[in-house]
Every structure is written in structure tokens, then in C-alpha cells.
Amino acid sequence: MSDLQRLDDFAGAATYRHGHLFLICSLDVMSLEDAHATMFGVRRWRHISVSVEGQRRLASWDDLTHLVYEHELGFDQRRDVLQFLPPLSSYVNLAEALHLWQPA
């Protein structure tokens, strides 16, 4: 993880910088009413939010695969990592960021 710089911790999450990317990594526990928990029957999820620092664009596929496969961010490389697109009624875009999830 030599090119992954740990910045700070807040609210149970760790923040990192990797080149032009900014990451927030957390282990989230969902309520039973949450769509993630309801859909998969899983309440604990590893979650990474990835944004491109200082730009209004999304991280590339190569950025995402590099982060998941080449860095120890808590993802189990033998299991699927998911990206959800919520129903329109739940959609909120507060930042240009992608969110990756894996049952913990």
C-alpha cells in the first residue's frame, strides 16, 4: 500500500488518498429496513466511497479495480464487490462519488 496515504479517521471511517482519488472506508451496519439488508439478508457491509479529488468526474473502472484488487482495504478478493443504483425515489447525489459494497 505504498501509494495509499492514510489521512484521518472520523465517525468510524478511515480516509485515504491514492493519487487523484479520495477514499472513505467503513464497516456499516444496516437496519433491517434498509434495501441492502432486505435484498441480501446481510446487515454488515464493507463500504468504500471513491471520488476524484478536485474534479467533477467519477473514478474510472481501472481506478476501482486497482483499489479493490491491489490494496488491503478490507475487501475479500474471493467474493463479489457490488455497486448499487438505488430506486429513483431514494436517489440523492451529494458528490461525484462511487460507492462499492461487500457483505462483511
PDB file as gemmi writes it, atoms N, CA and C in Angstrom:
CRYST1    1.000    1.000    1.000  90.00  90.00  90.00 P 1                      
ATOM      1  N   MET A   1       0.832  -1.191   0.000  1.00  0.00           N  
ATOM      2  CA  MET A   1       0.000   0.000   0.000  1.00  0.00           C  
ATOM      3  C   MET A   1       0.872   1.249   0.000  1.00  0.00           C  
ATOM      4  N   SER A   2       2.007   1.226  -0.610  1.00  0.00           N  
ATOM      5  CA  SER A   2       2.916   2.351  -0.546  1.00  0.00           C  
ATOM      6  C   SER A   2       2.334   3.615  -1.177  1.00  0.00           C  
ATOM      7  N   ASP A   3       1.480   3.493  -2.168  1.00  0.00           N  
ATOM      8  CA  ASP A   3       0.917   4.685  -2.802  1.00  0.00           C  
ATOM      9  C   ASP A   3      -0.458   5.041  -2.239  1.00  0.00           C  
ATOM     10  N   LEU A   4      -0.848   4.415  -1.155  1.00  0.00           N  
ATOM     11  CA  LEU A   4      -2.112   4.706  -0.485  1.00  0.00           C  
ATOM     12  C   LEU A   4      -1.793   5.429   0.816  1.00  0.00           C  
ATOM     13  N   GLN A   5      -2.172   6.695   0.903  1.00  0.00           N  
ATOM     14  CA  GLN A   5      -1.842   7.524   2.063  1.00  0.00           C  
ATOM     15  C   GLN A   5      -3.044   7.628   2.986  1.00  0.00           C  
ATOM     16  N   ARG A   6      -2.894   7.156   4.219  1.00  0.00           N  
ATOM     17  CA  ARG A   6      -3.975   7.277   5.197  1.00  0.00           C  
ATOM     18  C   ARG A   6      -3.996   8.708   5.719  1.00  0.00           C  
ATOM     19  N   LEU A   7      -5.179   9.323   5.703  1.00  0.00           N  
ATOM     20  CA  LEU A   7      -5.297  10.712   6.110  1.00  0.00           C  
ATOM     21  C   LEU A   7      -5.801  10.858   7.530  1.00  0.00           C  
ATOM     22  N   ASP A   8      -6.974  10.325   7.821  1.00  0.00           N  
ATOM     23  CA  ASP A   8      -7.597  10.585   9.112  1.00  0.00           C  
ATOM     24  C   ASP A   8      -8.712   9.574   9.335  1.00  0.00           C  
ATOM     25  N   ASP A   9      -9.239   9.559  10.535  1.00  0.00           N  
ATOM     26  CA  ASP A   9     -10.405   8.757  10.886  1.00  0.00           C  
ATOM     27  C   ASP A   9     -11.489   9.689  11.388  1.00  0.00           C  
ATOM     28  N   PHE A  10     -12.727   9.408  11.009  1.00  0.00           N  
ATOM     29  CA  PHE A  10     -13.848  10.156  11.568  1.00  0.00           C  
ATOM     30  C   PHE A  10     -15.088   9.292  11.526  1.00  0.00           C  
ATOM     31  N   ALA A  11     -15.892   9.381  12.559  1.00  0.00           N  
ATOM     32  CA  ALA A  11     -17.178   8.673  12.647  1.00  0.00           C  
ATOM     33  C   ALA A  11     -17.056   7.196  12.275  1.00  0.00           C  
ATOM     34  N   GLY A  12     -15.995   6.538  12.726  1.00  0.00           N  
ATOM     35  CA  GLY A  12     -15.829   5.116  12.460  1.00  0.00           C  
ATOM     36  C   GLY A  12     -15.349   4.777  11.066  1.00  0.00           C  
ATOM     37  N   ALA A  13     -14.926   5.772  10.291  1.00  0.00           N  
ATOM     38  CA  ALA A  13     -14.451   5.545   8.928  1.00  0.00           C  
ATOM     39  C   ALA A  13     -13.010   6.038   8.809  1.00  0.00           C  
ATOM     40  N   ALA A  14     -12.266   5.427   7.905  1.00  0.00           N  
ATOM     41  CA  ALA A  14     -10.896   5.850   7.623  1.00  0.00           C  
ATOM     42  C   ALA A  14     -10.874   6.551   6.271  1.00  0.00           C  
ATOM     43  N   THR A  15     -10.078   7.592   6.158  1.00  0.00           N  
ATOM     44  CA  THR A  15      -9.952   8.294   4.882  1.00  0.00           C  
ATOM     45  C   THR A  15      -8.543   8.099   4.330  1.00  0.00           C  
ATOM     46  N   TYR A  16      -8.470   7.989   3.006  1.00  0.00           N  
ATOM     47  CA  TYR A  16      -7.205   7.759   2.318  1.00  0.00           C  
ATOM     48  C   TYR A  16      -7.130   8.632   1.071  1.00  0.00           C  
ATOM     49  N   ARG A  17      -5.900   8.842   0.608  1.00  0.00           N  
ATOM     50  CA  ARG A  17      -5.664   9.447  -0.695  1.00  0.00           C  
ATOM     51  C   ARG A  17      -4.818   8.460  -1.483  1.00  0.00           C  
ATOM     52  N   HIS A  18      -5.181   8.273  -2.725  1.00  0.00           N  
ATOM     53  CA  HIS A  18      -4.431   7.410  -3.638  1.00  0.00           C  
ATOM     54  C   HIS A  18      -4.308   8.181  -4.945  1.00  0.00           C  
ATOM     55  N   GLY A  19      -3.200   8.875  -5.113  1.00  0.00           N  
ATOM     56  CA  GLY A  19      -3.041   9.716  -6.301  1.00  0.00           C  
ATOM     57  C   GLY A  19      -4.130  10.768  -6.348  1.00  0.00           C  
ATOM     58  N   HIS A  20      -4.938  10.742  -7.406  1.00  0.00           N  
ATOM     59  CA  HIS A  20      -6.019  11.720  -7.588  1.00  0.00           C  
ATOM     60  C   HIS A  20      -7.330  11.288  -6.927  1.00  0.00           C  
ATOM     61  N   LEU A  21      -7.334  10.134  -6.248  1.00  0.00           N  
ATOM     62  CA  LEU A  21      -8.559   9.615  -5.650  1.00  0.00           C  
ATOM     63  C   LEU A  21      -8.612   9.898  -4.152  1.00  0.00           C  
ATOM     64  N   PHE A  22      -9.811  10.137  -3.653  1.00  0.00           N  
ATOM     65  CA  PHE A  22     -10.072  10.307  -2.227  1.00  0.00           C  
ATOM     66  C   PHE A  22     -11.018   9.187  -1.813  1.00  0.00           C  
ATOM     67  N   LEU A  23     -10.698   8.473  -0.713  1.00  0.00           N  
ATOM     68  CA  LEU A  23     -11.475   7.312  -0.293  1.00  0.00           C  
ATOM     69  C   LEU A  23     -11.971   7.485   1.129  1.00  0.00           C  
ATOM     70  N   ILE A  24     -13.184   7.018   1.366  1.00  0.00           N  
ATOM     71  CA  ILE A  24     -13.711   6.877   2.719  1.00  0.00           C  
ATOM     72  C   ILE A  24     -14.073   5.409   2.876  1.00  0.00           C  
ATOM     73  N   CYS A  25     -13.467   4.722   3.845  1.00  0.00           N  
ATOM     74  CA  CYS A  25     -13.672   3.287   4.048  1.00  0.00           C  
ATOM     75  C   CYS A  25     -14.349   3.064   5.394  1.00  0.00           C  
ATOM     76  N   SER A  26     -15.396   2.242   5.397  1.00  0.00           N  
ATOM     77  CA  SER A  26     -16.115   1.993   6.641  1.00  0.00           C  
ATOM     78  C   SER A  26     -16.697   0.589   6.652  1.00  0.00           C  
ATOM     79  N   LEU A  27     -17.077   0.164   7.845  1.00  0.00           N  
ATOM     80  CA  LEU A  27     -17.843  -1.066   8.020  1.00  0.00           C  
ATOM     81  C   LEU A  27     -19.201  -0.611   8.533  1.00  0.00           C  
ATOM     82  N   ASP A  28     -20.235  -0.754   7.714  1.00  0.00           N  
ATOM     83  CA  ASP A  28     -21.558  -0.229   8.032  1.00  0.00           C  
ATOM     84  C   ASP A  28     -22.487  -1.338   8.486  1.00  0.00           C  
ATOM     85  N   VAL A  29     -23.278  -1.053   9.494  1.00  0.00           N  
ATOM     86  CA  VAL A  29     -24.319  -1.967   9.944  1.00  0.00           C  
ATOM     87  C   VAL A  29     -25.655  -1.348   9.563  1.00  0.00           C  
ATOM     88  N   MET A  30     -26.411  -2.054   8.736  1.00  0.00           N  
ATOM     89  CA  MET A  30     -27.671  -1.544   8.208  1.00  0.00           C  
ATOM     90  C   MET A  30     -28.842  -1.976   9.080  1.00  0.00           C  
ATOM     91  N   SER A  31     -29.871  -1.154   9.106  1.00  0.00           N  
ATOM     92  CA  SER A  31     -31.102  -1.564   9.776  1.00  0.00           C  
ATOM     93  C   SER A  31     -31.793  -2.603   8.898  1.00  0.00           C  
ATOM     94  N   LEU A  32     -32.669  -3.366   9.475  1.00  0.00           N  
ATOM     95  CA  LEU A  32     -33.362  -4.398   8.700  1.00  0.00           C  
ATOM     96  C   LEU A  32     -34.261  -3.806   7.622  1.00  0.00           C  
ATOM     97  N   GLU A  33     -34.627  -2.536   7.743  1.00  0.00           N  
ATOM     98  CA  GLU A  33     -35.468  -1.889   6.746  1.00  0.00           C  
ATOM     99  C   GLU A  33     -34.658  -1.394   5.550  1.00  0.00           C  
ATOM    100  N   ASP A  34     -33.345  -1.315   5.671  1.00  0.00           N  
ATOM    101  CA  ASP A  34     -32.501  -0.819   4.594  1.00  0.00           C  
ATOM    102  C   ASP A  34     -32.548  -1.777   3.404  1.00  0.00           C  
ATOM    103  N   ALA A  35     -32.534  -1.228   2.213  1.00  0.00           N  
ATOM    104  CA  ALA A  35     -32.641  -2.048   0.995  1.00  0.00           C  
ATOM    105  C   ALA A  35     -31.507  -3.063   0.896  1.00  0.00           C  
ATOM    106  N   HIS A  36     -30.279  -2.701   1.258  1.00  0.00           N  
ATOM    107  CA  HIS A  36     -29.154  -3.627   1.181  1.00  0.00           C  
ATOM    108  C   HIS A  36     -29.409  -4.848   2.067  1.00  0.00           C  
ATOM    109  N   ALA A  37     -29.865  -4.593   3.286  1.00  0.00           N  
ATOM    110  CA  ALA A  37     -30.112  -5.693   4.228  1.00  0.00           C  
ATOM    111  C   ALA A  37     -31.295  -6.532   3.780  1.00  0.00           C  
ATOM    112  N   THR A  38     -32.343  -5.883   3.326  1.00  0.00           N  
ATOM    113  CA  THR A  38     -33.545  -6.598   2.897  1.00  0.00           C  
ATOM    114  C   THR A  38     -33.272  -7.456   1.671  1.00  0.00           C  
ATOM    115  N   MET A  39     -32.580  -6.899   0.691  1.00  0.00           N  
ATOM    116  CA  MET A  39     -32.343  -7.594  -0.571  1.00  0.00           C  
ATOM    117  C   MET A  39     -31.447  -8.816  -0.403  1.00  0.00           C  
ATOM    118  N   PHE A  40     -30.428  -8.711   0.435  1.00  0.00           N  
ATOM    119  CA  PHE A  40     -29.444  -9.775   0.551  1.00  0.00           C  
ATOM    120  C   PHE A  40     -29.456 -10.496   1.890  1.00  0.00           C  
ATOM    121  N   GLY A  41     -30.247 -10.041   2.837  1.00  0.00           N  
ATOM    122  CA  GLY A  41     -30.278 -10.662   4.153  1.00  0.00           C  
ATOM    123  C   GLY A  41     -28.989 -10.462   4.925  1.00  0.00           C  
ATOM    124  N   VAL A  42     -28.269  -9.392   4.608  1.00  0.00           N  
ATOM    125  CA  VAL A  42     -26.985  -9.093   5.241  1.00  0.00           C  
ATOM    126  C   VAL A  42     -27.070  -7.722   5.882  1.00  0.00           C  
ATOM    127  N   ARG A  43     -26.642  -7.621   7.129  1.00  0.00           N  
ATOM    128  CA  ARG A  43     -26.701  -6.327   7.823  1.00  0.00           C  
ATOM    129  C   ARG A  43     -25.356  -5.624   7.877  1.00  0.00           C  
ATOM    130  N   ARG A  44     -24.251  -6.376   7.835  1.00  0.00           N  
ATOM    131  CA  ARG A  44     -22.921  -5.747   7.914  1.00  0.00           C  
ATOM    132  C   ARG A  44     -22.291  -5.701   6.524  1.00  0.00           C  
ATOM    133  N   TRP A  45     -21.847  -4.504   6.125  1.00  0.00           N  
ATOM    134  CA  TRP A  45     -21.281  -4.297   4.792  1.00  0.00           C  
ATOM    135  C   TRP A  45     -19.980  -3.517   4.887  1.00  0.00           C  
ATOM    136  N   ARG A  46     -18.979  -3.934   4.124  1.00  0.00           N  
ATOM    137  CA  ARG A  46     -17.796  -3.108   3.914  1.00  0.00           C  
ATOM    138  C   ARG A  46     -18.181  -2.094   2.835  1.00  0.00           C  
ATOM    139  N   HIS A  47     -17.779  -0.857   3.041  1.00  0.00           N  
ATOM    140  CA  HIS A  47     -18.208   0.221   2.152  1.00  0.00           C  
ATOM    141  C   HIS A  47     -17.026   1.138   1.862  1.00  0.00           C  
ATOM    142  N   ILE A  48     -16.813   1.433   0.591  1.00  0.00           N  
ATOM    143  CA  ILE A  48     -15.813   2.413   0.197  1.00  0.00           C  
ATOM    144  C   ILE A  48     -16.473   3.420  -0.726  1.00  0.00           C  
ATOM    145  N   SER A  49     -16.314   4.679  -0.389  1.00  0.00           N  
ATOM    146  CA  SER A  49     -16.754   5.787  -1.230  1.00  0.00           C  
ATOM    147  C   SER A  49     -15.512   6.307  -1.946  1.00  0.00           C  
ATOM    148  N   VAL A  50     -15.575   6.408  -3.279  1.00  0.00           N  
ATOM    149  CA  VAL A  50     -14.420   6.826  -4.079  1.00  0.00           C  
ATOM    150  C   VAL A  50     -14.785   8.069  -4.877  1.00  0.00           C  
ATOM    151  N   SER A  51     -14.010   9.122  -4.706  1.00  0.00           N  
ATOM    152  CA  SER A  51     -14.219  10.337  -5.510  1.00  0.00           C  
ATOM    153  C   SER A  51     -12.884  10.793  -6.079  1.00  0.00           C  
ATOM    154  N   VAL A  52     -12.959  11.599  -7.131  1.00  0.00           N  
ATOM    155  CA  VAL A  52     -11.764  12.155  -7.763  1.00  0.00           C  
ATOM    156  C   VAL A  52     -11.558  13.536  -7.169  1.00  0.00           C  
ATOM    157  N   GLU A  53     -10.463  13.702  -6.473  1.00  0.00           N  
ATOM    158  CA  GLU A  53     -10.213  14.931  -5.731  1.00  0.00           C  
ATOM    159  C   GLU A  53     -10.112  16.146  -6.663  1.00  0.00           C  
ATOM    160  N   GLY A  54     -10.917  17.171  -6.343  1.00  0.00           N  
ATOM    161  CA  GLY A  54     -10.856  18.439  -7.057  1.00  0.00           C  
ATOM    162  C   GLY A  54     -11.461  18.435  -8.446  1.00  0.00           C  
ATOM    163  N   GLN A  55     -12.176  17.374  -8.821  1.00  0.00           N  
ATOM    164  CA  GLN A  55     -12.759  17.297 -10.160  1.00  0.00           C  
ATOM    165  C   GLN A  55     -14.196  16.828 -10.084  1.00  0.00           C  
ATOM    166  N   ARG A  56     -14.979  17.233 -11.048  1.00  0.00           N  
ATOM    167  CA  ARG A  56     -16.373  16.793 -11.116  1.00  0.00           C  
ATOM    168  C   ARG A  56     -16.487  15.671 -12.151  1.00  0.00           C  
ATOM    169  N   ARG A  57     -15.838  14.570 -11.834  1.00  0.00           N  
ATOM    170  CA  ARG A  57     -15.948  13.366 -12.659  1.00  0.00           C  
ATOM    171  C   ARG A  57     -15.837  12.168 -11.752  1.00  0.00           C  
ATOM    172  N   LEU A  58     -16.245  11.035 -12.260  1.00  0.00           N  
ATOM    173  CA  LEU A  58     -16.208   9.795 -11.479  1.00  0.00           C  
ATOM    174  C   LEU A  58     -14.892   9.062 -11.693  1.00  0.00           C  
ATOM    175  N   ALA A  59     -14.545   8.228 -10.728  1.00  0.00           N  
ATOM    176  CA  ALA A  59     -13.378   7.364 -10.862  1.00  0.00           C  
ATOM    177  C   ALA A  59     -13.605   6.394 -12.019  1.00  0.00           C  
ATOM    178  N   SER A  60     -12.535   5.978 -12.655  1.00  0.00           N  
ATOM    179  CA  SER A  60     -12.631   5.052 -13.789  1.00  0.00           C  
ATOM    180  C   SER A  60     -12.729   3.604 -13.294  1.00  0.00           C  
ATOM    181  N   TRP A  61     -13.096   2.715 -14.206  1.00  0.00           N  
ATOM    182  CA  TRP A  61     -13.125   1.290 -13.896  1.00  0.00           C  
ATOM    183  C   TRP A  61     -11.737   0.818 -13.465  1.00  0.00           C  
ATOM    184  N   ASP A  62     -10.693   1.283 -14.158  1.00  0.00           N  
ATOM    185  CA  ASP A  62      -9.325   0.914 -13.790  1.00  0.00           C  
ATOM    186  C   ASP A  62      -8.984   1.387 -12.378  1.00  0.00           C  
ATOM    187  N   ASP A  63      -9.430   2.601 -12.011  1.00  0.00           N  
ATOM    188  CA  ASP A  63      -9.220   3.091 -10.646  1.00  0.00           C  
ATOM    189  C   ASP A  63      -9.853   2.148  -9.633  1.00  0.00           C  
ATOM    190  N   LEU A  64     -11.102   1.769  -9.881  1.00  0.00           N  
ATOM    191  CA  LEU A  64     -11.839   0.920  -8.934  1.00  0.00           C  
ATOM    192  C   LEU A  64     -11.209  -0.453  -8.795  1.00  0.00           C  
ATOM    193  N   THR A  65     -10.874  -1.091  -9.919  1.00  0.00           N  
ATOM    194  CA  THR A  65     -10.287  -2.429  -9.838  1.00  0.00           C  
ATOM    195  C   THR A  65      -8.911  -2.383  -9.177  1.00  0.00           C  
ATOM    196  N   HIS A  66      -8.159  -1.344  -9.437  1.00  0.00           N  
ATOM    197  CA  HIS A  66      -6.846  -1.202  -8.789  1.00  0.00           C  
ATOM    198  C   HIS A  66      -7.016  -1.111  -7.273  1.00  0.00           C  
ATOM    199  N   LEU A  67      -7.972  -0.319  -6.814  1.00  0.00           N  
ATOM    200  CA  LEU A  67      -8.199  -0.167  -5.378  1.00  0.00           C  
ATOM    201  C   LEU A  67      -8.638  -1.476  -4.730  1.00  0.00           C  
ATOM    202  N   VAL A  68      -9.562  -2.181  -5.361  1.00  0.00           N  
ATOM    203  CA  VAL A  68     -10.116  -3.408  -4.773  1.00  0.00           C  
ATOM    204  C   VAL A  68      -9.106  -4.555  -4.821  1.00  0.00           C  
ATOM    205  N   TYR A  69      -8.403  -4.720  -5.937  1.00  0.00           N  
ATOM    206  CA  TYR A  69      -7.539  -5.885  -6.101  1.00  0.00           C  
ATOM    207  C   TYR A  69      -6.111  -5.695  -5.595  1.00  0.00           C  
ATOM    208  N   GLU A  70      -5.640  -4.460  -5.516  1.00  0.00           N  
ATOM    209  CA  GLU A  70      -4.232  -4.258  -5.198  1.00  0.00           C  
ATOM    210  C   GLU A  70      -3.970  -3.597  -3.846  1.00  0.00           C  
ATOM    211  N   HIS A  71      -5.017  -3.259  -3.110  1.00  0.00           N  
ATOM    212  CA  HIS A  71      -4.827  -2.631  -1.808  1.00  0.00           C  
ATOM    213  C   HIS A  71      -5.621  -3.364  -0.742  1.00  0.00           C  
ATOM    214  N   GLU A  72      -5.126  -3.339   0.463  1.00  0.00           N  
ATOM    215  CA  GLU A  72      -5.778  -4.021   1.579  1.00  0.00           C  
ATOM    216  C   GLU A  72      -6.768  -3.070   2.246  1.00  0.00           C  
ATOM    217  N   LEU A  73      -7.919  -2.909   1.629  1.00  0.00           N  
ATOM    218  CA  LEU A  73      -8.951  -2.013   2.151  1.00  0.00           C  
ATOM    219  C   LEU A  73     -10.073  -2.777   2.837  1.00  0.00           C  
ATOM    220  N   GLY A  74      -9.865  -4.068   3.065  1.00  0.00           N  
ATOM    221  CA  GLY A  74     -10.853  -4.863   3.779  1.00  0.00           C  
ATOM    222  C   GLY A  74     -11.740  -5.720   2.906  1.00  0.00           C  
ATOM    223  N   PHE A  75     -11.652  -5.592   1.590  1.00  0.00           N  
ATOM    224  CA  PHE A  75     -12.461  -6.426   0.711  1.00  0.00           C  
ATOM    225  C   PHE A  75     -11.850  -7.818   0.584  1.00  0.00           C  
ATOM    226  N   ASP A  76     -12.709  -8.831   0.598  1.00  0.00           N  
ATOM    227  CA  ASP A  76     -12.307 -10.210   0.369  1.00  0.00           C  
ATOM    228  C   ASP A  76     -12.275 -10.405  -1.145  1.00  0.00           C  
ATOM    229  N   GLN A  77     -11.096 -10.639  -1.699  1.00  0.00           N  
ATOM    230  CA  GLN A  77     -10.948 -10.732  -3.155  1.00  0.00           C  
ATOM    231  C   GLN A  77     -11.541 -12.003  -3.742  1.00  0.00           C  
ATOM    232  N   ARG A  78     -12.019 -12.905  -2.892  1.00  0.00           N  
ATOM    233  CA  ARG A  78     -12.674 -14.120  -3.384  1.00  0.00           C  
ATOM    234  C   ARG A  78     -14.175 -13.932  -3.542  1.00  0.00           C  
ATOM    235  N   ARG A  79     -14.687 -12.751  -3.129  1.00  0.00           N  
ATOM    236  CA  ARG A  79     -16.129 -12.503  -3.161  1.00  0.00           C  
ATOM    237  C   ARG A  79     -16.434 -11.284  -4.023  1.00  0.00           C  
ATOM    238  N   ASP A  80     -17.670 -11.200  -4.474  1.00  0.00           N  
ATOM    239  CA  ASP A  80     -18.102 -10.083  -5.300  1.00  0.00           C  
ATOM    240  C   ASP A  80     -18.089  -8.770  -4.525  1.00  0.00           C  
ATOM    241  N   VAL A  81     -17.772  -7.699  -5.224  1.00  0.00           N  
ATOM    242  CA  VAL A  81     -17.896  -6.337  -4.727  1.00  0.00           C  
ATOM    243  C   VAL A  81     -18.995  -5.705  -5.570  1.00  0.00           C  
ATOM    244  N   LEU A  82     -19.936  -5.045  -4.916  1.00  0.00           N  
ATOM    245  CA  LEU A  82     -21.140  -4.559  -5.590  1.00  0.00           C  
ATOM    246  C   LEU A  82     -21.190  -3.045  -5.652  1.00  0.00           C  
ATOM    247  N   GLN A  83     -21.883  -2.562  -6.665  1.00  0.00           N  
ATOM    248  CA  GLN A  83     -22.202  -1.145  -6.776  1.00  0.00           C  
ATOM    249  C   GLN A  83     -23.699  -1.087  -7.030  1.00  0.00           C  
ATOM    250  N   PHE A  84     -24.420  -0.308  -6.211  1.00  0.00           N  
ATOM    251  CA  PHE A  84     -25.871  -0.241  -6.302  1.00  0.00           C  
ATOM    252  C   PHE A  84     -26.317   1.052  -6.967  1.00  0.00           C  
ATOM    253  N   LEU A  85     -27.365   0.976  -7.728  1.00  0.00           N  
ATOM    254  CA  LEU A  85     -28.068   2.154  -8.218  1.00  0.00           C  
ATOM    255  C   LEU A  85     -29.441   2.109  -7.552  1.00  0.00           C  
ATOM    256  N   PRO A  86     -29.695   3.037  -6.628  1.00  0.00           N  
ATOM    257  CA  PRO A  86     -30.940   2.970  -5.855  1.00  0.00           C  
ATOM    258  C   PRO A  86     -32.152   3.338  -6.702  1.00  0.00           C  
ATOM    259  N   PRO A  87     -33.338   3.021  -6.227  1.00  0.00           N  
ATOM    260  CA  PRO A  87     -34.551   3.459  -6.915  1.00  0.00           C  
ATOM    261  C   PRO A  87     -34.559   4.995  -6.997  1.00  0.00           C  
ATOM    262  N   LEU A  88     -35.178   5.534  -8.008  1.00  0.00           N  
ATOM    263  CA  LEU A  88     -35.219   6.989  -8.208  1.00  0.00           C  
ATOM    264  C   LEU A  88     -35.751   7.709  -6.975  1.00  0.00           C  
ATOM    265  N   SER A  89     -36.704   7.107  -6.283  1.00  0.00           N  
ATOM    266  CA  SER A  89     -37.289   7.744  -5.103  1.00  0.00           C  
ATOM    267  C   SER A  89     -36.284   7.891  -3.955  1.00  0.00           C  
ATOM    268  N   SER A  90     -35.206   7.099  -3.974  1.00  0.00           N  
ATOM    269  CA  SER A  90     -34.186   7.149  -2.921  1.00  0.00           C  
ATOM    270  C   SER A  90     -32.897   7.823  -3.374  1.00  0.00           C  
ATOM    271  N   TYR A  91     -32.822   8.182  -4.638  1.00  0.00           N  
ATOM    272  CA  TYR A  91     -31.577   8.697  -5.207  1.00  0.00           C  
ATOM    273  C   TYR A  91     -31.256  10.102  -4.709  1.00  0.00           C  
ATOM    274  N   VAL A  92     -30.029  10.270  -4.217  1.00  0.00           N  
ATOM    275  CA  VAL A  92     -29.516  11.572  -3.800  1.00  0.00           C  
ATOM    276  C   VAL A  92     -28.078  11.649  -4.286  1.00  0.00           C  
ATOM    277  N   ASN A  93     -27.709  12.733  -4.953  1.00  0.00           N  
ATOM    278  CA  ASN A  93     -26.334  12.906  -5.401  1.00  0.00           C  
ATOM    279  C   ASN A  93     -25.742  14.109  -4.692  1.00  0.00           C  
ATOM    280  N   LEU A  94     -24.970  13.858  -3.629  1.00  0.00           N  
ATOM    281  CA  LEU A  94     -24.352  14.934  -2.875  1.00  0.00           C  
ATOM    282  C   LEU A  94     -22.942  15.230  -3.370  1.00  0.00           C  
ATOM    283  N   ALA A  95     -22.346  14.292  -4.078  1.00  0.00           N  
ATOM    284  CA  ALA A  95     -20.982  14.468  -4.581  1.00  0.00           C  
ATOM    285  C   ALA A  95     -20.779  13.505  -5.744  1.00  0.00           C  
ATOM    286  N   GLU A  96     -19.797  13.814  -6.567  1.00  0.00           N  
ATOM    287  CA  GLU A  96     -19.440  12.911  -7.661  1.00  0.00           C  
ATOM    288  C   GLU A  96     -18.601  11.779  -7.049  1.00  0.00           C  
ATOM    289  N   ALA A  97     -19.277  10.739  -6.585  1.00  0.00           N  
ATOM    290  CA  ALA A  97     -18.586   9.629  -5.923  1.00  0.00           C  
ATOM    291  C   ALA A  97     -19.249   8.311  -6.300  1.00  0.00           C  
ATOM    292  N   LEU A  98     -18.454   7.260  -6.290  1.00  0.00           N  
ATOM    293  CA  LEU A  98     -18.957   5.908  -6.485  1.00  0.00           C  
ATOM    294  C   LEU A  98     -18.822   5.166  -5.163  1.00  0.00           C  
ATOM    295  N   HIS A  99     -19.756   4.262  -4.917  1.00  0.00           N  
ATOM    296  CA  HIS A  99     -19.768   3.510  -3.663  1.00  0.00           C  
ATOM    297  C   HIS A  99     -19.684   2.031  -3.971  1.00  0.00           C  
ATOM    298  N   LEU A 100     -18.726   1.360  -3.346  1.00  0.00           N  
ATOM    299  CA  LEU A 100     -18.535  -0.073  -3.507  1.00  0.00           C  
ATOM    300  C   LEU A 100     -18.892  -0.751  -2.191  1.00  0.00           C  
ATOM    301  N   TRP A 101     -19.577  -1.903  -2.294  1.00  0.00           N  
ATOM    302  CA  TRP A 101     -20.081  -2.617  -1.128  1.00  0.00           C  
ATOM    303  C   TRP A 101     -19.740  -4.091  -1.223  1.00  0.00           C  
ATOM    304  N   GLN A 102     -19.506  -4.713  -0.063  1.00  0.00           N  
ATOM    305  CA  GLN A 102     -19.321  -6.165   0.012  1.00  0.00           C  
ATOM    306  C   GLN A 102     -19.858  -6.625   1.365  1.00  0.00           C  
ATOM    307  N   PRO A 103     -20.673  -7.680   1.371  1.00  0.00           N  
ATOM    308  CA  PRO A 103     -21.125  -8.211   2.670  1.00  0.00           C  
ATOM    309  C   PRO A 103     -19.911  -8.531   3.539  1.00  0.00           C  
ATOM    310  N   ALA A 104     -19.967  -8.130   4.794  1.00  0.00           N  
ATOM    311  CA  ALA A 104     -18.832  -8.332   5.708  1.00  0.00           C  
ATOM    312  C   ALA A 104     -18.992  -9.631   6.485  1.00  0.00           C  
TER     313      ALA A 104                                                      
END                                                                             
